[in-house]
Amino acid sequence: MMNEKQRRILMTVGGVLICGFSVGLFNFSLFGMDPFQVFAHGVWGKTSMGYGTFYMILNLMMLVVIYFVDRKKIGIGTVINIFLLGYVVQFSSWFFQMLIPDPTLLLRSLALGVGILVISFGAAIYFTGDLGVSTYDAVALVMAEKKVAKFQYCRMGTDLVCTLVGFLFGATVGVGTLVTAFFMGPIIAFFRRTVAEPFRYGRK
């Protein structure tokens, strides 16, 4: 039987991998990027850098801010997000495209719905593992811990701000972007309460 430390490691690694897998479903649905990617693509479009370089610099800048605000949010989950998540997304995107090269609207809609549930579940698992999160995920978590508002409202706020800024900078906002912005925060909160926290701490 696993001890709490082992459960936290499993939750962190497994949760990040689940999130990466779910982004492949988002890409397969063709209904738009998640809010942070909309923000990143919008700002990137105003630079002359390659996207990979820009995205790395953006994350490093946010990492510095998070380090000074709440360095406990930096850990193995942060490292996995930076160095492994992209490859998981690349593989899952390729896999779904290879499996069904020309999906119907119904399949794309199903992929979007399942993708939102899966990414919310993965995020809830690895947030609760509390061994480091991505730089963007850390923002809403820190806001919630500082009692700005409940987590789901902090997450909705950061997602909506990213969507708006990305749109103003010229990025494309899809149905999937808006659905994610409004519903991902509450769904994460639900999975944390019903699955992730009982798994880590045991049912009370």
C-alpha positions in Angstrom: 0.0 0.0 0.0 1.3 3.4 -1.0 2.2 6.0 1.6 1.2 9.7 1.2 4.5 10.7 -0.5 4.2 8.0 -3.1 0.6 8.9 -3.7 1.6 12.6 -4.2 4.3 11.6 -6.7 1.8 9.4 -8.6 -0.8 12.1 -8.6 1.7 14.7 -9.9 3.2 12.6 -12.7 -0.1 11.0 -13.7 -2.0 14.2 -13.6 0.4 16.1 -15.8 0.4 13.2 -18.3 -3.4 13.1 -18.3 -3.4 16.9 -19.1 -1.0 16.4 -22.0 -3.2 13.6 -23.4 -6.3 15.8 -23.1 -4.7 18.6 -25.1 -4.5 16.1 -28.0 -8.3 15.8 -27.8 -8.6 19.6 -27.9 -6.4 19.8 -31.0 -8.4 16.9 -32.5 -11.7 18.8 -31.9 -10.5 21.8 -33.9 -12.7 24.0 -31.7 -9.9 26.3 -30.5 -7.0 26.5 -28.1 -7.2 26.7 -24.3 -7.1 30.3 -22.9 -3.4 30.4 -22.0 -2.4 29.2 -25.5 -4.7 31.9 -27.0 -2.9 34.5 -24.8 0.5 33.1 -25.8 -0.2 33.0 -29.5 -1.7 36.5 -29.5 1.3 38.1 -27.9 3.7 35.9 -29.8 2.2 37.1 -33.1 3.5 40.6 -32.3 7.1 39.4 -32.0 9.6 38.1 -34.5 10.6 35.1 -32.4 9.9 31.4 -33.1 7.0 30.2 -31.0 9.0 27.7 -29.1 11.6 30.3 -28.1 8.8 32.8 -27.1 6.9 30.2 -25.1 10.0 29.2 -23.2 10.8 32.8 -22.4 7.2 33.5 -21.3 7.3 30.5 -19.0 10.7 31.4 -17.5 9.5 35.0 -16.8 6.4 33.6 -15.1 8.5 31.1 -13.2 10.6 34.0 -11.7 7.5 35.7 -10.5 6.1 32.6 -9.0 9.4 31.9 -7.3 9.2 35.1 -5.4 5.5 35.0 -4.7 5.2 31.3 -3.6 8.2 29.1 -4.4 6.4 26.0 -3.0 4.5 25.9 -6.3 7.7 25.0 -8.1 8.6 21.3 -8.0 8.6 18.1 -10.0 5.3 19.0 -11.6 6.8 22.3 -12.9 9.7 20.5 -14.4 7.5 17.8 -16.1 5.3 20.6 -17.5 8.3 22.4 -19.0 10.2 19.5 -20.4 7.8 16.6 -20.9 4.3 17.9 -21.5 5.0 19.2 -25.0 6.0 15.7 -26.2 2.9 14.1 -24.7 0.7 16.7 -26.5 2.6 16.1 -29.7 2.1 12.3 -29.5 -1.5 12.4 -28.5 -2.3 15.0 -31.2 -0.6 12.7 -33.8 -2.3 9.6 -32.4 -5.9 11.0 -32.7 -5.2 12.4 -36.1 -3.8 9.1 -37.3 -6.7 7.2 -35.8 -9.4 9.3 -37.3 -8.0 11.6 -40.1 -11.3 13.2 -41.0 -13.6 13.4 -37.9 -17.3 14.3 -38.2 -18.7 17.3 -36.3 -20.2 14.9 -33.8 -16.9 13.3 -33.1 -15.1 16.6 -32.8 -17.8 17.8 -30.3 -17.4 14.6 -28.3 -13.7 15.1 -28.3 -14.1 18.7 -26.9 -16.5 17.6 -24.2 -14.3 14.6 -23.1 -11.2 16.8 -23.4 -12.5 19.3 -20.9 -13.5 16.6 -18.4 -10.1 14.8 -18.8 -7.9 18.0 -18.5 -9.9 19.1 -15.5 -9.5 15.7 -13.9 -5.8 15.6 -14.6 -5.4 19.2 -13.3 -7.3 18.3 -10.1 -5.1 15.3 -9.5 -1.7 17.0 -10.0 -2.8 20.3 -8.2 -3.7 18.2 -5.1 -0.4 16.2 -5.3 1.1 19.6 -4.5 4.6 18.8 -5.9 4.8 21.8 -8.3 2.5 23.1 -11.0 2.9 24.9 -14.3 3.6 28.6 -14.2 0.1 29.4 -15.4 -1.7 27.0 -13.2 0.1 28.5 -10.2 -1.5 31.9 -10.7 -5.1 30.9 -9.8 -3.9 28.6 -7.1 -1.9 31.4 -5.4 -4.8 33.8 -5.8 -7.1 31.3 -4.1 -4.7 30.7 -1.2 -4.4 34.5 -0.8 -8.2 34.5 -0.3 -8.8 36.6 -3.4 -11.7 34.3 -4.2 -12.5 30.6 -4.4 -10.3 28.7 -6.8 -12.9 28.1 -9.4 -13.6 31.9 -9.7 -9.9 32.7 -9.7 -9.4 30.2 -12.5 -12.3 31.5 -14.5 -10.9 35.0 -14.1 -7.4 34.2 -15.3 -8.8 32.2 -18.2 -11.1 35.0 -19.3 -8.3 37.6 -19.0 -6.0 35.4 -21.1 -8.8 34.9 -23.7 -9.5 38.6 -23.9 -5.8 39.7 -24.2 -5.1 37.0 -26.7 -8.1 38.1 -28.8 -7.1 41.7 -28.6 -3.7 40.8 -29.9 -5.1 38.9 -32.8 -5.3 35.3 -31.7 -8.3 33.1 -32.8 -10.8 32.4 -30.1 -12.9 29.2 -30.6 -15.9 27.6 -29.0 -13.5 25.4 -27.1 -11.7 28.4 -25.7 -14.8 29.9 -24.3 -16.2 26.7 -22.9 -12.9 26.0 -21.2 -12.7 29.5 -19.8 -16.1 29.3 -18.1 -16.3 25.7 -17.1 -12.8 24.3 -16.4 -12.4 26.0 -13.0 -15.6 24.7 -11.5 -15.0 21.2 -12.9 -11.4 21.1 -11.5 -12.9 22.2 -8.1 -15.4 19.3 -8.3 -12.8 16.7 -9.1 -10.5 18.0 -6.3 -13.3 17.7 -3.8 -14.7 14.3 -4.9 -11.6 12.4 -6.2 -8.2 14.0 -5.7 -8.4 15.0 -2.0 -10.0 11.7 -0.9 -7.2 9.8 -2.8 -4.5 11.8 -1.1 -5.9 12.2 2.4 -8.4 9.4 2.5 -12.2 9.8 2.8 -13.4 11.5 6.0 
